[in-house]
Amino acid sequence: MASARTARTAKKQEKFLAALATGLSVSNACSSAGLARRTAYDWRDADPDFAKAWDHAIEDGTDALEDEARRRAFEGAEEPVFYQGKQVGTVRKYSDTLLIFLLKGRRPDKFKDRVAHGGDTGVPPIKHDHNASALEYIEKQLAAIAARTRAHSEGAEPNDGGTER
């Protein structure tokens, strides 16, 4: 049975790759080039040069997205301000979230998310007795937290065997 796939032309490939290079997803780049997503992947599988060009286009598109994120984080974007249904001005909005992602991308060791082992309670984790049930373990953890909370509210320093953070 004959395939209903899009005919492979240099023009369609170029249009697809150019769309990828702007930061579009594979699906939207396919729509832009007028081809089915499966067709693009078939072309990629069949042609190492096209696969390499695809990878380069993805990198270019990612650079474009990063540049736009940086612009929004540093320069912001004007957003309309409305009063009683009418636009009365604009306000410049910046994206702290985008700035955080940019910092995490540039310096992941410095800006990575950190998870405190044993929770943020300051209570060292209790050694798990593998013969005890999970419920018993949780109850021990909660009792240790409660004791620390009581000691703190009473102004006493609990003896937890560790140092204060």
Number of C-alpha atoms within 10 A of each C-alpha: 3 4 6 7 12 13 10 12 8 9 10 18 19 15 16 25 24 20 22 26 24 18 20 21 14 18 16 16 23 23 14 16 19 13 20 15 14 13 16 25 13 12 15 16 11 11 12 11 11 17 16 12 17 22 15 15 21 22 16 17 21 17 15 16 16 17 13 14 19 17 16 19 20 15 14 16 15 13 11 12 12 11 8 6 7 9 10 10 11 12 11 10 14 16 16 13 12 18 17 14 18 18 14 15 13 11 11 12 9 10 14 13 9 7 8 9 11 12 11 9 14 17 22 17 13 12 9 14 10 8 7 9 11 12 9 13 16 13 12 16 19 13 12 18 17 14 14 20 17 14 14 12 10 9 9 11 12 14 9 12 8 10 8 8 4
